[in-house]
């Protein structure tokens, strides 16, 4: 069997099994390529359009290893990132396992494309990544803004243990601190910038999640009846925790209608992402003060 044949066969099996995507890929071919490249120890940026790879024969041991990980993906219905112990965000690799949600935050795009930069000033030094999970946004923020110090906070000690692996992997121990905190309880600030990808999935959507998403910690996803359970107290507390020029960048997924119903007096700036212009918002301290 050649690499190309193995890739086509894996894609066919994933389609037939009806697995769910959304943890780094959006379709069966990309998922099959990820699984196969990992099994063969090849980099994820391998040019699969190159005829060399398409026609390259696989050794029996390689075929067996690829079949094993494909079988696990189909039968266990876990995200591929949990099977490979790695996820990529904005071209940067991160360790992940079942203790933390698979990193896929759209805020990463806003960091990389400079969407947040117009709200930052020469006084922007203290950044909080709230609900840091595996620490990927904290790491990306430290990489993007070399003059800031970042704190990654999460209520889950397990998630923070995973985050610590990534902070050390990328050599950012001197610039990123990790704190166990229930919301802002252990994060008094003041903060110049808060990044937050909180649990925001509403209860109806939680009940309909496919197995791959239910394999993740529910604590990182479940936002209550309307998805706003974590966000309500956060926004009430924020004016006292932000510096004068401080801003919040908040991801809410598909919950814009619920967000606007919960906070009708707020007028956020909506940031464009690959998923559209209604999933990540920005609020200044001044804008938040209307909730007081």
N, C-alpha and C positions, 0 to 999 in steps of 0.2 A: 504493500500500500504506500502511495506517495503522500506527501504532506497535503497536497491539494485534495486528494481523495479523502484523506482523514478529516480535513476541514469541512468538506461537503457532507460527509457522513455525520459528523457531529452536529452540524447545523440542522440536518434533517431530523435527527433524533430529538434535539431540543424543541423543534417546532412540533413534532408529533406528541411530545410529552406535555406541551402546554405550559412550560415553565414561565414564570413572570420575570420581567426585566425591570431595570430602574435603579440598579446599584452600581452604575458605571457604564452600562451599555443600554441600548434601547431596542436591540433586535437580536435574532438568533445567530446571525453570522458573526457579529462582533463578539457575542458571548462565546461562541465556539472557538473563535480565534484566541480569545483570552485564555480559555481553558487549555487549548492545545499548546500555545506558546509557553504557558507556565509548566505544563507537563514535560516539555522538551528543554526547559531551561533557557529559552530564547527571550530576548528583550521584547517588551510590548510594542515598541516602535519598529519592529521588523517590517520591512516592505513586502507585504504579502502579494503585491502586484508583480513582483519580480518572478519571472518564470523559473528561476533557480529554485525558489522555495516551492512553487507549485509542483514541480517535477521531482523534488528531492525524495528519494525513498526513505522510509522509516524502518529502523531496525525493529525486530520483534519485541525487544524490551521497551522501546519507545512506544510502540503501538499499545502494549499492555498497560503502561503507565497512563497514557492518554485515555484509554478505555476506562480505567479505574476512576479517574477524577471526573470523567463525564458521567459515569454511573452514579457517583456520589451526588453530583449536581442534580440529576434527575430524581433520584430516590429520596434524598434528604431534603430537597427543596430549600436549601440554604443559599444565601447570596454567594456568588463566586468568590467575593472578597474574603469570606470566612474560610473558604476551602484553600485559597492561595495564601491567606494571611497578609494580603497586600491590596491596597486600593490607591488609585492615582487621582489627584485633584490638581487641575491646572498644570499638568506635566510633572508634578512632584509626587514621589511614592511615599506612602504612609503605611505603617503596620496597623492591622486591625484584627480583632477577634470578637467572639460573641459577647464580650464584656462591654462593648461600645457600639453605637450605631455606625453603619458604614458611611464614611464621609462622602457627601454629595451636595453640600450646601451651595446654593447659587450666590451666596455672599462672596465665595471665592472668586467668581467672575468679576464682581464689583471691585474687589481688591486688585485683581490683575489688570483690568482695563482702565483703572484710574477714575471710576465713577464716584468714588468717595473723596478723592483728593481735593476737589473744590471746597469742601467743608472743613478741611484741616488747615491749621495755621502753624507758624513757627513755635507756637506754645503747645502744640500737640505732642505730648510725651508719654501720657499714661493711657494704655489701651487695655480694655477688659474684653476677653472672649468668654461670654457667659453661656453656660451649657456647652462647654468645650468638647465634650465627648472624647474622641481620640486625639484631640489637640491640633487637628489639621489647620483650622482657621487661625489659631494662635501662631502656629509656625509660619503660615503664609503672610500674616500681618507683620511678623518680625522680619521676614525676608524682604517684604515690600517697602517697609519704612524703617531704615536702619537706625534712626534716631529715637525710636520709641522703646519703651519697656512694656512688656505684655504680661498680663495675668490671665491664666486660663482657669476658670472656675466651673465646678460641676458638683451636683449633690451626690454623685455616685463614686465611691472610692475605687470601684472596679474600673470605671471609665478613666479615672485619673491615673491609674496604674498603666493603662494603655497609652494615655497621653504622654506620660513620662518616657516611655520607650521612644516615642517620636521626637520629643524635645531633644533627647540624647542622640538619637540617630542623626539629627540634622545639626548637632553641635550648638544648640541654642540655650543651654543651661544658664548662661550668664544673663540672658535677656528675657527669659520666660519663667515666671513663677507659677506654680500650680497650687490651687486652694480648694479645699472641700467646702462647699457653701450651698445652702438652700436658698436659691435665688440670690439676692444681694446681701443676705444676712452677714456673711463674713467678708464682704467687699464694700467697705464704707466709701472708698473714693477720696477725693473727687476724681472722676474719670473724664478724660478729654474725648475719648471715643469708646463706645460700647458696641461690640458685635454680638449678635444673639440669634442663634438658630434654635429656638425653644421647642418643647413639645407643643404642637399646634393642631394635630389631627383631631377632628371632631368625632364624637362617639359613633355616629352613623358610619363614617368612613373607616374608623377603627374596626368595626364589626365586619366590614367587607374586605379587609386587607388580605391579599394572597399569602400563602405560607412563607414565602421569602421575606416578607415584611414582618410577619409575626415572629420570625426567628430573631429579630432585633429586640433589644430591651424596650419593653412597652413604656417604661419611664421616660424614654427619650422621644416618644411619639405622641402619647395620649394627652390631648389638651382639654379633655372634658367635653361636656355636651356640645358646646359651640366652638371648641378649640382655643378658647381664650382664658382658661383657668390660670395658666402661668403668667400670661401677658397682663391681665388686669392689675394684680398687685405690683408687678414690675413697673408699669407706666405711672402708677400713683407715687411710687418711691423715687422715681428717677430724677425729678428736678433737684432734689436735695443731694443726689449722688453725682451729678454732672458738673463739670466746671462751667464757667460763664459761656465759653464757646463750645461746650460739649455737645456731641450728637450721638444718637442711637441709630444703628443700622439693624433692622429687624426682618427676619424672614418669616413669612406666614403661609407659604405654599398656596393652596387653592382656597384659602379662607378669607379672601378680601370682603365678601359680603358679610360674613360674621364679624370681621374686624370693624367695618364701618357701622354696623348695627350696634356694636358694643361701645364705640368711641365716636359718636356722631359729630362731636365738636373738634375733633382732630383733623388737620389737613396736611397729611404727610407728603413728602416728595417720593414719588414712585420711581425706582431705578430700573432701567431696562436690563433684561437678562435674556439668555437663550430660551427661557421658558415664557417670555413675555414681559410686560411692564406692570404686572400687578401682583408679584410674589415677594418682592423685597422692597421695603420702604425705609425712608430716612426721616427722623424727627430731631429737630433742634431742642435745646433746653427751653427756649422761648416758646416753641410750639406746645411743649408738654405742660407748661405752666397753666394752660387753660383748664387742665383737669383738676387743679387745686380747688 
